[in-house]
Amino acid sequence: MTKNNLLLALVSGLLLAAGWPVYGVPVLLFMAFVPLLLAEKNIRTSGRKRRGLKVFGYAYLTFAVWNSITTWWIWYSTGFGMFFAIVVNSLLMTLVFWMYHLVARKLPSKIHLVFLPALWIAFEKFHLNWDFSWPWLNLGNGFSEYTSWIQWYEYTGTFGGSLWIWIVNIGVFKTVEHFIRIKDKKQLSRGVARNVLVIAIPVIISLFIYQGYEAPAEKVDVVVLQPNVDPYSEKYSLNNRIVAKALTELARDSVDADTDYVIAPETTLSEGTDIDNFERSRARAVLQQLPREYPGLNVITGADFYRRYQQKEQPTATANKIPGGGWFDAYNAAVKLDNTDSVRYYIKSKLVVGVENFPFKNVLEPLLGNIMIDLGGTVASRAVQKKRTVFTSANGEYGAAPIICYESIYGEFVTGYVKNGANFLAIITNDGWWSDSQGHKQHLSYARLRAIETRRSVARSANTGISAFIDQKGDVLKTLPYGTGGALKGSIALNNKQTFYVKYGDYIARLAVMVAVLLLLYAIGRKKMKGIG
């Protein structure tokens, strides 16, 4: 029996990995948890000692296999970061499943099989908002390469996908469990048919939405730049003025009088600059040559900024101490220039754990010291801003959402730009840290989810790839491949309307949190069941 449970746990991990983008087949996600659920049921009903510990061990195997196969590519940027992400994320997922096991020992199956998806979705929501945030493997992301299946994400966001996966997994589990118990092939056939319908009906609805959706007629002409500068050996040693000159030269062949935006990648201006002095910098003067030449043009680029403070006391919660005295805040920023004298800024607000922010800094830094991972530039915690800034065009007719790299993983976060008036999404990123691996491909793929949720076209500028245009149905229209320098020109549709998801956000997750808490309290207050659920 132990060997069977071990195999079941291993199969679950392999199925989850085999269903994941960008090469996976997502239909496997609909049955991926079934082997692990069978193993848990075997252990729970065995009556043996240390059942909780055994469930914990098998669940950890499942999630470690899934995490390892799908996110191993973090190794290219940091070996420690890869091991930390895999070990900790697997542990968190295991704790969720272990908690389900404890509740399942006290409640009947009709209740505890509701608790499981509610608890998992509550965990995914939590994983979006705490200091160790790493929502890369939130289940709803698993359909990012099959966007024709999930056009209804404009109503539910990715949590609709997570709920869908769990509903089918539980249905398949109950079907298999019933067949094992009574060996009735007719009942098995009916159960399989029901589960196929639960998969098929949302897909059919989505296909109807996909075929019927028409983007608004108004469009904007955009040029996205892909400098293809090695972030390890070259990027952070370049002078900002030289970089700005290279960007204008890269853009010049593609820009004309009809071009509305030129978009350059994250931290393109990587030489740290005092944010209060940027408007007087030579790099700004060079970049502004294009909008001076084409008055309707807007230029968006990423930049590394800082602000120094001379006082003895820490001036802000995010400030870093300078060894010789004083403090400074570091910013991963987006900048917008046009033919006016004004400069608009947006400060990246969803930060990469261990690279851009020190999680639980006040508690851990006194114990561990500064263990920030150096991926070029300044090794320091970054400051953030609360409001989602929209870069309105010089003529005031439309607005771009300056989404910086990792921020594009966060669905409800991105809706903040749309609520503030963004007509399209401008994602700027530097994906060269992960080499030519699954990492940058998954990152591009997830941007397709944001397009559907918000019904906003995406213009994506990546330093080393993949730069792309994505339409409002999540279809990739044009790309510049990884490792290729150049400019990509396109005309993308604008949109002024707000989707249901933009208006109401992660309501499914909020309901899941409420259900999970109520059922947990009920389980705690209920005496242990004598029978088996």
N, C-alpha and C positions, 0 to 999 in steps of 0.2 A: 504493500500500500504506500509506503514512504517513497519508493521509487516512482510509482505512478504519480504521486503528488508533485514530485520534483520535475517530472517530465511535463506535467500540466502547466506548472509555473513557467517553465522554460518556453513552452509553446506560446503562452500568452505574450511573453516579452517579444518573441520573434514575430508574432502576428502584428503586434502594435508597430514594430519597426518596419515590417513589410508593407504596412498600410500608409506609411508617412510620406509626405512630399520630400523631394520632388519626383522620385522614381517609384514611389509606392503605389499600391492599388487600394484606394480608400475603402472599398467594399469589405476588406479584411478587418477594418476597425469595428464593423458591426458584430463581429464574433470574437474579437481579440480577448475580451475579458472573461469569456465563457470558461475556458480551461481553468483559470485562476479561481473563478467562483465555484467550480466543481471541486477543486482542491480544498478550498475553504470549507465547503459543505462536508466533505469527507472528514476533515479534521474536527470540525465542530460537533459532528454526530458520533465521533469515535468513542467518546467518554474517557479518553486517555488524559494524562496529566500534561501540563505545559502546552495546551492547545494554542493559547495566545502567542506563545513564543514561536511555535511552529508556523503559524499563519504569518507572523511577522517575517520569518526567514524566507518562506516561499514567495511572499509578496515582494520582498526586497530583491530577490532574484529576478522576478518579472520586470520590475521597474528599472533595475540596473541594466538589464539587457536592452530595454527600450531606449533609455537615456544614452547608453554607450554607443549604440549603432547610429542613432540619429544626431547626436551632438558631439561626437568625437573630434570634429574639425576645430573645436576651440583650441585644440593642441597647437595649431599653427601660430596662435597669438600668445598663448601662455599654457604651459603644461600644468602648473599649479591650478590655474583657473579651470582647466578642463576637469581635473580630478575633483576639485571642489564642487563644481556645478553638477557633475554626475553623482557624486556621493551624497551631497546634500539634497538635491532634487529627488533622487530615488528614495532617500530617507523620508522626506516630506510626504511623498505619494504613499509610501508604505504605512506611515502613521495614519493616514486617512483610511486606508483599507483595514488596518488593524482595529481602528475605532469602530468601523462598520462591523467587524467580526464580534467585538464585545457587545455591541447593541443587538446583533443577530442572535446572540445567546439568550437574550431576554425578551425579544419580541417575535411575534409570528411573521412568516415570510411576507404576507401582504403588506406589512408595515415596514419591516427592515429593508425590503427591496425598493421601497420608496425613499427610505433614509439614505441609501447608498448614493444614488445620483444627486440627491439634494446636497449631501455632504461633499461630494466630489466637486460639484459646481461652486459651492461655497468656498472650497479650497482654491479653485481657479480664480475666483474673484479676489480672495485674499492675496493670492500670488501676484496680482496686478498692482498692489498698492502698498506693500511693505518694503523695508529696506533691502531685503534679499530678493526682490522681485525678479522672477525669471519665468515668464509665461510662454516661452517658446513652444512648449509641448502641451499647451491647453488644447483639449480635444477638438474644438471647433476649427482650429487651424488646419486640421488634417485634410480638408477638402479644397485647399487653396489652388490646386492644379485642376480641379474639376468644377469650375465656377458655374457651369451650366446647371449643376445639381443644386446650387445653394443661392439662387437669386432672391429667395425669401430672407436672406440675411439683412436686407434693407428693413425688415420688420423685427428681427430677433437678435441680430449681431451673431458673433461666433458662439455665444452661449446656447443659441438654438441648435447649433451643430453638436455641441457637447451633450445636450439633452437628447437629441435624436440618437446619437451613438449609444447612450446608456439605455434608452427605451428598447432598442433592438437587441442589445446584449442581454438584457434581463429577459426579454421575450424568448430569445434563443436558449438561454440557460434553463428557463422553465420548461421549454419544449424537450430539451435533451434530458433534463432531470426526470420528467414525467415518463419518457420513453424507457429510461434505465430502470425505472421502478415497475412499470406494468407491461413493457414490451409490446405495445399496441401500435402497429405500423400505420393504421388509419389515423390515429390520434397524432402520430408523428407527422404525417403528410399534412394534416390540417394545421398543425403548429407551424410547420415550415411555410405553408401558404400565407398564414397570417403575418409572419415576420417579413416575408418577401413584399407583401402589400405595404407594411409600415415603412419599408425602404422605398418602394416604388412610388407611392402616392406623393411624398414631398418632392421627389425627382420630377414627376410629371407636372406638378404645379409649377416647379421652378422652370421647366422647359417652356411652359406657356408664358410665364413672365418674361423669360429670355427672348422668346420670339416676338412678343408684343411690345417690349420696351423700346422707346424711341428717345434718344437724347435730344435736348433742346438744340435749336438751330444755331444759336450764337456760339461763336468759336473764338479761340485765342491762338495766336501763332507763337510757338515757343521753340527756343534752341537750348538743348541741354548739352553740357560739356563733360567730356570724360578725359581728363589730362593724362591718366595712366602713369602716375608718379609712384614709385615704390615707397610705401609708408615706413619701411624699416631702414632703408639705406639712403634715401634721398629727400623725402618730403619735408622733414623737420629741420633740414639744414639750408633751405632755400630762403632767400630774401623776399619779403612780400612784394616789393616793387618789381622784381624780376618775374615772380609768379603772376602778378597782375598783367604785366606786359605779355606773358605767354598766353594767358587766358584771352586777352583781347585779340591776339593773333589767331588763336584757335577758333574764336567765334566769328571773326570778320568775314570769312568766305560764306558763312551761312546766314548772316544777318542782313536784312534789307529794311526798307521803309515800312513794311507791313509787320515786322517782328515786334511782338509785345513784351516778351520776357526772354532774357538769357539767364540760365540757371547753372551755377557751378557747384561742385561738391562740398561736403562737410569739411571744415578746417582747411580749406584751400589756402587761405592766408594763415599759414601755420607758425609764422614767426610772432611770438607773443607781443601784443600791442596794447598799450594803455587805452582802454575803451573811451576815455575822455579826450584822447588826442587823435583818435582815428580820423575824424573829419578833416584834420589838417595834414594827414599823412600823404606821402607820395604815392602809396598804393591806391588810396582812394582817388587821387587825381588821375592816375593811369586808367583805372577801371571806368571812370566817369567819361572818358573820351567817347565811348560808344553811345551812351545816351545823349551826349552833347551833339554828336553827329546825327543821331536818329532821335529826335525829341520825344517820340512816343514810347521809347524803349525803357524797360525796367531791368535792372541787373540784380540778381540774388546770388550771394555766395556765402560760404561758411568761413568762419574766422576764429582764431584763438585770441581771446582778450583777457586782460586782467585789470584790476583796480587796486591801487596801493593805499594803505592807511598808516598813519604815523603814530596813532595813539597806542598806549601801553596795554589797555584792556581790549579784549577781542571785540571788534566792532560789529560783526554779524555772526550768526550761527554757523555759517559755511566758511568763514575766513580761515586761512592757513597762516601759521606763524612763520616769519622770516628769521632765520638764525641770528642775523646781525641786529635785529630789532625791527619792530613794525609787523604789519599783517598785509595779506593780499587775498582778494577773491579772484578765482579763475573762472572763465566763462567759455563754454563751447557755444558759439553764437552764429546766427544767421543775420546777414546785413542786406538791406535793399537800397540801391542807388537809382536815381533817375536824373532828369535834366534840371532838377531844382537843387537848391542848396541843402535840402533836408536829407538826413540819413535815418532809416528805420532799423531797429534792432529787435531780435528775438533771442532769448537765452534758452538753450536746451534744458528741459525740465524733467525728462525721464532719463535717468543716468544709468550707465552700465556699472553693475556692482563690481567693486574692487578695482575698477579702472578709472571711473569718474566720480565715484562716491565711496566713502568709507562707511559701511553699514554700522549703525548704532555707535557712531564715532565717540560720543561722550563716555560710553561704557567700555568699548573695546580698545580704543587707542591707548589709554593709560596702561592696559594690560599687555597689548601686543606691539605697541609702537606703530610707526607708519609703515604698513605693509602693502601700500598701493602698488598695483602692477604698472610698470612703465611700458606704455605702447607708443612712445615718442612724445615729445613736448614736455610739459611740466607735470611731474608726478604730484598731483594735489587734488583734493576734493573740489568739486565744481559747485558753483552757486546756481540756483534755479530761479524761475519766475512763476508766479501762480497763474497769470492770465495767458490765454492763447492769443498771441499777436497775429493779425492778418496783414500781409503786405499788399495794401491797396495800390492799384496802378496810378501813375502820375495824373491821368485824366479822371480818376475816381470811379471808373466804370466797373471794375472787377477787382477781385482780391485773391491772392494766393496764400495757401496755408504753408508756412515754412517749417516743415516737419523734418527734424534732424535725426537721421539714422534710426536708432533703437526705438524712438518714439512711434515709429510706424507699426509697431507690434501691438499697440494699445488702442483698441477700438473706441471705447467711450472717451478716452483722452482726445483722440482725433476729432470727435464730434464737436469738441469745444471750439475748434477753428471754424467749423461750418456754422455754428451758432453765432459766431462773431463776424460772419459775412464772407467766408472763403467760398469762391466759385470753383476752384480746382485745387488739387493737392500737389505741392511742390516738395518732393522728398529729396533731401540731399544727404549723401552718405559716403562713407569711406570703407568699402568692404574688402580692401586688400589685405587686412590682417589675417584672413582665413585661407589664403592661397586659392587655387582653383578647386574648391571643395564644395560639399553640399551647403556650407554656411551661407555664402552669398546668393546661392540659387534659392534657398528657402526664404531668405530675406526679401528678395524680389517677389517671390510667390505670395508671401503674406500681404504685400502691398495690394494685391488684387482683391483681398478681402475688404480692405478699407474703401476701395472704389465702389464695391457693391453696397456696403453698409451705408455710405454717405451719398451714393450716386454722384460722385465727383470723379472727373478724369484725373489721372495721375501723370505728372511729368517727373521722372526720376533721374537725378544726376548722381552718378557714382564715380569715385576717383579711378578705380581700376575695374569697374564693371559690377553689375550689368546696368547700364543706363537704358531707360525705356520710356515709352508712352503706353499707358493703359487706359482703356475706355471705361465708361460708366457701368458696363456689364462685367468688368473684370477681365476682359480680353486684352492680351498683350499685342499692341499694334506694330511697334518697331522696337528694335533693341540694338545696342552696341555691345558685342560680346566681351567677356572678361579678357583683360590683358591687351585691349585695343584702345589706342588713343583716338580722339576725334570729336566731332560735333554731330548731334542728331537733331534734325529739324522736323517739326510736325505741327499740325493744326488739331487742337483738341477742343471738345465741346465744354461749354460752361453750364452751370446749373445754379439756379437761385432757390429752388425748393428744398425743404428739409424732409428727409425720410422719417418714418415712424421711429426708427432706431435713433436717429439724431435727436429727436424730441424727447425720447424716454430712456435712452441709454440701456444699461445692463439690468433691466427690470427682471429678467429671468433669474439672474444671479441673486438679486435682492430677495426675490420670493424663495429661492432655494435656501438662502441663509435662514430665513424665518422658519421654513419647514424643518430644516436640519436641527435648529435650536429647539423647536417645540418637541420633535421626536426624541432628541437626546434627553431632554428633561423628563419626558414621559418614560423613557427607558430607565433612567436613574431612579425614578419614583416607583417603578413597578418591581414587584418581587420576581425573582428568577423563575422562568418557566420550567415546569417539570417535563412537558412534552417538547418535541422537536418541531421547529417551524419549517 
